[in-house]
Every structure is written in C-alpha cells, then in structure tokens.
C-alpha cells in the first residue's frame, strides 16, 4: 500500500519504520526535517505539507501530540486531492473523533480510529496493542497496517469513539498505576529497602503493574528517565479519561487524585519532563 504518515515523533518514527519494514510505500511529513531523515534514508518520500501528503496518498496515518496541532493539520489534509481514509492513532477522546469524522465526511473521507498502547519501546519492537473502530470493510483492508505495529489488534466495533474509550481506559490505569507505584516505591526506599529488591517482590506478587515491570526497572532505577512521553502528554490523556468517565456518570475519585499529583508537577515546571520523573514529584513531597 501507499501510505502517508503525518507526525514523526517518539511514536510516529518507529511506527512509520514498521510500515517500511512491511514493504509499504511510505510518504512522510513533519515540521522537523531531522525527524524525517532516518526514514528518508530508507527511501521514504518527503511531503512538504499535510496537503501534499494527502495529494500523494489515499490513506494517511496521523500521529500528533495535541488536539490543537491535529486541528491545524486537518484543514490542510482535507485540501489534498487523493485522501480517502484518515487513520487516527492519537489519544484524543470520543468527542474530538466525532468532530473529525464530521469534517472528513463532508469531503468524502472515511475515518478509522486506531489509538495504540505500548509506548515508544513497544513501537520500536513492533509489539503495540492497536484498538480500532470504524467501517468494518475499511478496518479489514487496513489490518496489515495495524499488524505491522503489533500482534494485538482489537476491534471495538463501528461505533464512533469506541476505540478512544478503550484507549482512555487503558491510559488512566497506567497513569494511576504509575503514581501509586511512585508513592509505594518511595515509601519502600525511605524504609531502607533497595529498589531492585522491592521490585522483585512486586513483580512476583499482587502489586505487579506496567510501572513495576517496565517504567521503574527500565527508566527510573537506572536514572535514565527516558520512557519517551512527557508529563504533559499523560496529563492530556488523564483529563480526557476523567471527562469521559464523568460524562458516563462514573465517579473518577482515584483518577482525580492521580491528576492532582501531575498537576502539582506541572506547577513545579515538570510538564515537559519525561513522565518517568513523576516519581520525583513524590520524592520532593518527602523533603522537609
């Protein structure tokens, strides 16, 4: 397939690379030339704008960090003459997907919602989980694209926003788990237990979660703090999840508490820091 890819960031670069690995013809656009260069070196084609990308490709994958940037790019994309299918991999929430679908429908463009989970490491390894909703025939046609990103492809159905509900459910659990694990691990360290020792217990006991199996051993304990996504991006997902839950009448008590920790970090100037540094927000709270 000829595929356009808009947004070559921490997730977009490895995901676009997997499409090249699978033999697809790839066109890319990003505002940063240096982000595209590794893909161009592998014979990807450069598009000078989102519109040029949508002029060259009937299928365009979008991987952008914020709703505002997505909105800006959408008008330009819809000016392209070839675009027939837009694949959204961003976490944007159900109402935004409905807005995108409405605008795209006016131009005869189908929207397939395909948010992903697994982080930059999963994108690089090709082990992402892909959550999909949209027209069944289009979803089936794009299945090879999704499976280039990972072996777990779960179809939520054709209800608009269903895949976003799946993704937000996943992400709020990740966020709460990370904050709670940061508190628990800080408690253990203050109590004289080495992090590696505590993780051995947690990962063979009932406290096991993604933060204990991945974020702490890979990004926090070594001191690299390089998970690959910022506190601000996680807060965006948490805000969307709380909004989604409350709109459905679900009291999001624990999620609100996790949000407060991140909001405190934002006030400290940590919004653009790697989300693995959330543990430092907790550690700072122990100082007297």
Secondary structure, 3 states (H helix, E strand, C coil): CEEEEECCCCCHHHHHHHHHHCCCEEEEECCCHHHHHHHHCCCCEECCCHHHHHHHCCEEEECCCCHHHHHHHHHHHCCCCCCCEEEECCCCCHHHHHHHHHHHHHCCCEEEECCEECHHHHHHHCCCEEEEECCHHHHHHCHHHHHHHCCEEEEEECCCCHHHHHHHHHHHHHHHHHHHHHHHHHHHHHCCCCHHHHHHHHCCCCCCCHHHHHHHHHHHCCCCCCCCCEHHHHHHHHHHHHHHHHHCCCCCHHHHHHHHHHHHHHHCCCCCCEHHHHHHHHHHCCCC
